[in-house]
Amino acid sequence: MKLLRFIIFFSLIITVPTSCNNYGKKLSRGRIVLFYKNGVSDEQAKITMELLSSLDSLQADTKKDIRRFQLIKKNDTFCFRKATEKIKADTANIENFIDIGNFISSGVFDGAPVNIELTNDEFETLRSIPYKKTELEKLTDPADIH
């Protein structure tokens, strides 16, 4: 009986810390939290955090809720993931996210495609928005993204 309890206890010790989250490395600034992993460098994550902070500071939103993002690389494409509620994912304006994907693509990843995924709090995909290259020559500042 003691052996069985020990085995159960030992298996919990091993699985609980690793199953809590595997979102990747973490950067935080204000209410922005960015996780990154799978081929995203520390430098790329820092630049992305700068862009997110710039975008966030331009919003008239007075809420203090935490905004969670994850950045990963899948093959030759990057994936920018935003945690949100399902109702917001279902009704989100796709064009805004295409613009953000292009802005991150050109500003962080030298034009590499950046797909967008709207996810739940566990970063499970609710909605995918594939990369669509648009002209960004006139965009010089994150405030230009509507």
CYANA upper distance limits for C-alpha pairs under 8 A (distance plus 0.5 A):
  1 MET  CA      5 ARG  CA      6.89
  2 LYS  CA      6 PHE  CA      6.60
  3 LEU  CA      7 ILE  CA      6.69
  4 LEU  CA      8 ILE  CA      6.76
  5 ARG  CA      9 PHE  CA      6.49
  6 PHE  CA     10 PHE  CA      6.43
  7 ILE  CA     11 SER  CA      6.58
  8 ILE  CA     12 LEU  CA      6.76
  9 PHE  CA     13 ILE  CA      6.81
 10 PHE  CA     14 ILE  CA      6.91
 11 SER  CA     15 THR  CA      6.60
 12 LEU  CA     16 VAL  CA      6.08
 13 ILE  CA     17 PRO  CA      7.45
 14 ILE  CA     18 THR  CA      7.47
 15 THR  CA     19 SER  CA      6.31
 16 VAL  CA     20 CYS  CA      6.53
 17 PRO  CA     21 ASN  CA      8.35
 18 THR  CA     22 ASN  CA      7.53
 23 TYR  CA     35 PHE  CA      6.39
 23 TYR  CA     36 TYR  CA      7.46
 23 TYR  CA     37 LYS  CA      7.89
 23 TYR  CA     70 GLN  CA      7.70
 23 TYR  CA    123 PHE  CA      8.42
 24 GLY  CA     35 PHE  CA      5.84
 24 GLY  CA     36 TYR  CA      5.50
 24 GLY  CA     37 LYS  CA      5.37
 25 LYS  CA     35 PHE  CA      5.82
 25 LYS  CA     36 TYR  CA      5.84
 25 LYS  CA     37 LYS  CA      6.90
 26 LYS  CA     33 VAL  CA      7.48
 26 LYS  CA     34 LEU  CA      6.19
 26 LYS  CA     35 PHE  CA      4.98
 26 LYS  CA     36 TYR  CA      7.12
 27 LEU  CA     33 VAL  CA      6.33
 27 LEU  CA     34 LEU  CA      5.63
 27 LEU  CA     35 PHE  CA      6.88
 27 LEU  CA     45 ALA  CA      8.40
 27 LEU  CA     46 LYS  CA      8.29
 27 LEU  CA     49 MET  CA      8.08
 28 SER  CA     32 ILE  CA      6.16
 28 SER  CA     33 VAL  CA      4.98
 28 SER  CA     34 LEU  CA      6.77
 29 ARG  CA     33 VAL  CA      7.12
 29 ARG  CA     49 MET  CA      8.32
 29 ARG  CA     53 SER  CA      7.87
 31 ARG  CA     64 LYS  CA      7.24
 31 ARG  CA     65 ASP  CA      7.07
 31 ARG  CA     66 ILE  CA      5.08
 31 ARG  CA     67 ARG  CA      6.42
 32 ILE  CA     49 MET  CA      8.45
 32 ILE  CA     52 LEU  CA      8.02
 32 ILE  CA     53 SER  CA      7.56
 32 ILE  CA     66 ILE  CA      6.53
 32 ILE  CA     67 ARG  CA      5.44
 32 ILE  CA     68 ARG  CA      6.66
 32 ILE  CA     69 PHE  CA      8.28
 33 VAL  CA     66 ILE  CA      7.65
 33 VAL  CA     67 ARG  CA      6.58
 33 VAL  CA     68 ARG  CA      5.32
 33 VAL  CA     69 PHE  CA      6.67
 34 LEU  CA     45 ALA  CA      8.24
 34 LEU  CA     49 MET  CA      7.42
 34 LEU  CA     68 ARG  CA      6.50
 34 LEU  CA     69 PHE  CA      5.26
 34 LEU  CA     70 GLN  CA      6.00
 34 LEU  CA     71 LEU  CA      7.87
 35 PHE  CA     68 ARG  CA      8.36
 35 PHE  CA     69 PHE  CA      6.67
 35 PHE  CA     70 GLN  CA      5.02
 35 PHE  CA     71 LEU  CA      6.76
 36 TYR  CA     40 VAL  CA      6.77
 36 TYR  CA     45 ALA  CA      7.19
 36 TYR  CA     70 GLN  CA      5.97
 36 TYR  CA     71 LEU  CA      5.15
 36 TYR  CA     72 ILE  CA      6.26
 37 LYS  CA     41 SER  CA      8.29
 37 LYS  CA     71 LEU  CA      7.18
 37 LYS  CA     72 ILE  CA      5.78
 37 LYS  CA     73 LYS  CA      7.94
 38 ASN  CA     72 ILE  CA      5.86
 38 ASN  CA     73 LYS  CA      5.93
 38 ASN  CA     74 LYS  CA      8.05
 39 GLY  CA     72 ILE  CA      7.16
 39 GLY  CA     73 LYS  CA      5.88
 40 VAL  CA     44 GLN  CA      6.81
 40 VAL  CA     45 ALA  CA      7.25
 40 VAL  CA     71 LEU  CA      7.57
 40 VAL  CA     72 ILE  CA      6.53
 40 VAL  CA     73 LYS  CA      6.78
 41 SER  CA     45 ALA  CA      6.74
 42 ASP  CA     46 LYS  CA      6.70
 43 GLU  CA     47 ILE  CA      6.78
 44 GLN  CA     48 THR  CA      6.64
 44 GLN  CA    108 VAL  CA      6.49
 44 GLN  CA    109 PHE  CA      7.93
 45 ALA  CA     49 MET  CA      6.60
 45 ALA  CA     71 LEU  CA      8.13
 46 LYS  CA     50 GLU  CA      6.82
 47 ILE  CA     51 LEU  CA      6.92
 47 ILE  CA    108 VAL  CA      6.86
 48 THR  CA     52 LEU  CA      6.66
 48 THR  CA    104 ILE  CA      7.46
 48 THR  CA    108 VAL  CA      7.04
 49 MET  CA     53 SER  CA      6.49
 50 GLU  CA     54 SER  CA      6.64
 51 LEU  CA     55 LEU  CA      6.69
 51 LEU  CA    104 ILE  CA      8.25
 51 LEU  CA    142 PRO  CA      7.50
 52 LEU  CA     56 ASP  CA      6.50
 53 SER  CA     57 SER  CA      6.54
 54 SER  CA     58 LEU  CA      7.05
 54 SER  CA    142 PRO  CA      7.02
 54 SER  CA    143 ALA  CA      8.41
 55 LEU  CA     59 GLN  CA      7.41
 55 LEU  CA    142 PRO  CA      6.19
 55 LEU  CA    143 ALA  CA      7.05
 58 LEU  CA    143 ALA  CA      7.03
 67 ARG  CA     82 LYS  CA      8.42
 67 ARG  CA     83 ALA  CA      7.80
 68 ARG  CA     82 LYS  CA      6.65
 68 ARG  CA     83 ALA  CA      6.03
 68 ARG  CA    121 ASP  CA      8.46
 69 PHE  CA     80 PHE  CA      7.71
 69 PHE  CA     81 ARG  CA      5.93
 69 PHE  CA     82 LYS  CA      5.06
 69 PHE  CA     83 ALA  CA      6.61
 70 GLN  CA     80 PHE  CA      6.51
 70 GLN  CA     81 ARG  CA      5.39
 70 GLN  CA     82 LYS  CA      7.04
 70 GLN  CA    123 PHE  CA      8.19
 71 LEU  CA     78 PHE  CA      7.69
 71 LEU  CA     79 CYS  CA      6.24
 71 LEU  CA     80 PHE  CA      5.27
 71 LEU  CA     81 ARG  CA      6.63
 72 ILE  CA     78 PHE  CA      6.31
 72 ILE  CA     79 CYS  CA      5.78
 72 ILE  CA     80 PHE  CA      7.28
 73 LYS  CA     77 THR  CA      6.35
 73 LYS  CA     78 PHE  CA      4.79
 73 LYS  CA     79 CYS  CA      6.41
 74 LYS  CA     78 PHE  CA      6.44
 74 LYS  CA     79 CYS  CA      7.52
 76 ASP  CA    112 ALA  CA      7.99
 76 ASP  CA    113 PRO  CA      8.28
 77 THR  CA    112 ALA  CA      6.97
 77 THR  CA    113 PRO  CA      5.72
 77 THR  CA    114 VAL  CA      6.46
 77 THR  CA    115 ASN  CA      7.72
 78 PHE  CA    112 ALA  CA      7.80
 78 PHE  CA    113 PRO  CA      6.70
 78 PHE  CA    114 VAL  CA      5.17
 78 PHE  CA    115 ASN  CA      6.80
 79 CYS  CA    114 VAL  CA      5.83
 79 CYS  CA    115 ASN  CA      5.27
 79 CYS  CA    116 ILE  CA      6.27
 79 CYS  CA    117 GLU  CA      7.52
 80 PHE  CA    101 GLY  CA      7.98
 80 PHE  CA    114 VAL  CA      7.05
 80 PHE  CA    115 ASN  CA      6.67
 80 PHE  CA    116 ILE  CA      5.44
 80 PHE  CA    117 GLU  CA      6.76
 81 ARG  CA    116 ILE  CA      6.29
 81 ARG  CA    117 GLU  CA      5.13
 81 ARG  CA    118 LEU  CA      6.25
 81 ARG  CA    119 THR  CA      7.08
 81 ARG  CA    123 PHE  CA      7.76
 82 LYS  CA    116 ILE  CA      8.29
 82 LYS  CA    117 GLU  CA      6.87
 82 LYS  CA    118 LEU  CA      5.50
 82 LYS  CA    119 THR  CA      6.34
 82 LYS  CA    123 PHE  CA      8.20
 83 ALA  CA    118 LEU  CA      6.48
 83 ALA  CA    119 THR  CA      5.15
 83 ALA  CA    120 ASN  CA      5.58
 83 ALA  CA    121 ASP  CA      5.76
 83 ALA  CA    122 GLU  CA      8.21
 83 ALA  CA    123 PHE  CA      6.73
 84 THR  CA     88 LYS  CA      7.06
 84 THR  CA     89 ALA  CA      7.02
 84 THR  CA    118 LEU  CA      6.99
 84 THR  CA    119 THR  CA      6.41
 84 THR  CA    120 ASN  CA      6.04
 84 THR  CA    121 ASP  CA      7.25
 85 GLU  CA     89 ALA  CA      6.77
 85 GLU  CA    119 THR  CA      8.24
 85 GLU  CA    120 ASN  CA      6.70
 86 LYS  CA     90 ASP  CA      6.62
 86 LYS  CA    119 THR  CA      8.33
 86 LYS  CA    120 ASN  CA      7.45
 86 LYS  CA    126 LEU  CA      7.24
 87 ILE  CA     91 THR  CA      6.86
 88 LYS  CA     92 ALA  CA      6.19
 89 ALA  CA    118 LEU  CA      6.38
 89 ALA  CA    119 THR  CA      8.08
 89 ALA  CA    126 LEU  CA      7.19
 89 ALA  CA    127 ARG  CA      6.84
 90 ASP  CA    127 ARG  CA      7.76
 93 ASN  CA     97 PHE  CA      7.53
 94 ILE  CA     98 ILE  CA      6.70
 94 ILE  CA    129 ILE  CA      7.54
 95 GLU  CA     99 ASP  CA      6.72
 96 ASN  CA    100 ILE  CA      6.82
 96 ASN  CA    145 ILE  CA      7.78
 96 ASN  CA    146 HIS  CA      6.95
 97 PHE  CA    101 GLY  CA      6.54
 97 PHE  CA    116 ILE  CA      7.39
 97 PHE  CA    129 ILE  CA      8.06
 98 ILE  CA    102 ASN  CA      6.73
 98 ILE  CA    116 ILE  CA      8.13
 98 ILE  CA    129 ILE  CA      7.85
 98 ILE  CA    130 PRO  CA      8.40
 98 ILE  CA    131 TYR  CA      7.08
 98 ILE  CA    132 LYS  CA      6.93
 99 ASP  CA    103 PHE  CA      6.59
 99 ASP  CA    134 THR  CA      8.00
 99 ASP  CA    145 ILE  CA      7.08
100 ILE  CA    104 ILE  CA      6.65
100 ILE  CA    145 ILE  CA      7.75
101 GLY  CA    105 SER  CA      6.46
101 GLY  CA    113 PRO  CA      8.35
101 GLY  CA    114 VAL  CA      5.81
101 GLY  CA    115 ASN  CA      6.96
101 GLY  CA    116 ILE  CA      7.02
101 GLY  CA    131 TYR  CA      7.17
102 ASN  CA    106 SER  CA      6.61
102 ASN  CA    111 GLY  CA      8.37
102 ASN  CA    113 PRO  CA      8.26
102 ASN  CA    114 VAL  CA      7.50
102 ASN  CA    131 TYR  CA      8.10
102 ASN  CA    132 LYS  CA      8.10
102 ASN  CA    133 LYS  CA      6.89
102 ASN  CA    134 THR  CA      7.28
102 ASN  CA    136 LEU  CA      7.97
103 PHE  CA    107 GLY  CA      6.30
103 PHE  CA    136 LEU  CA      7.94
103 PHE  CA    142 PRO  CA      8.35
104 ILE  CA    108 VAL  CA      5.87
104 ILE  CA    109 PHE  CA      7.38
104 ILE  CA    114 VAL  CA      7.71
105 SER  CA    109 PHE  CA      5.47
105 SER  CA    110 ASP  CA      6.74
105 SER  CA    111 GLY  CA      5.32
105 SER  CA    112 ALA  CA      6.08
105 SER  CA    113 PRO  CA      6.51
105 SER  CA    114 VAL  CA      6.22
106 SER  CA    110 ASP  CA      5.69
106 SER  CA    111 GLY  CA      5.12
106 SER  CA    112 ALA  CA      7.99
107 GLY  CA    111 GLY  CA      8.34
113 PRO  CA    131 TYR  CA      6.35
113 PRO  CA    132 LYS  CA      8.47
113 PRO  CA    133 LYS  CA      8.37
114 VAL  CA    130 PRO  CA      8.21
114 VAL  CA    131 TYR  CA      6.01
115 ASN  CA    128 SER  CA      8.00
115 ASN  CA    129 ILE  CA      6.55
115 ASN  CA    130 PRO  CA      5.26
115 ASN  CA    131 TYR  CA      5.11
116 ILE  CA    128 SER  CA      6.46
116 ILE  CA    129 ILE  CA      5.48
116 ILE  CA    130 PRO  CA      6.80
116 ILE  CA    131 TYR  CA      7.63
117 GLU  CA    125 THR  CA      6.63
117 GLU  CA    126 LEU  CA      7.79
117 GLU  CA    127 ARG  CA      6.23
117 GLU  CA    128 SER  CA      5.00
117 GLU  CA    129 ILE  CA      6.55
118 LEU  CA    125 THR  CA      6.47
118 LEU  CA    126 LEU  CA      6.10
118 LEU  CA    127 ARG  CA      5.63
118 LEU  CA    128 SER  CA      6.90
119 THR  CA    123 PHE  CA      5.42
119 THR  CA    124 GLU  CA      5.62
119 THR  CA    125 THR  CA      4.82
119 THR  CA    126 LEU  CA      5.38
119 THR  CA    127 ARG  CA      7.32
120 ASN  CA    124 GLU  CA      6.02
120 ASN  CA    125 THR  CA      7.19
120 ASN  CA    126 LEU  CA      7.13
139 LEU  CA    144 ASP  CA      6.30
139 LEU  CA    145 ILE  CA      8.02
140 THR  CA    144 ASP  CA      7.70
141 ASP  CA    145 ILE  CA      8.47
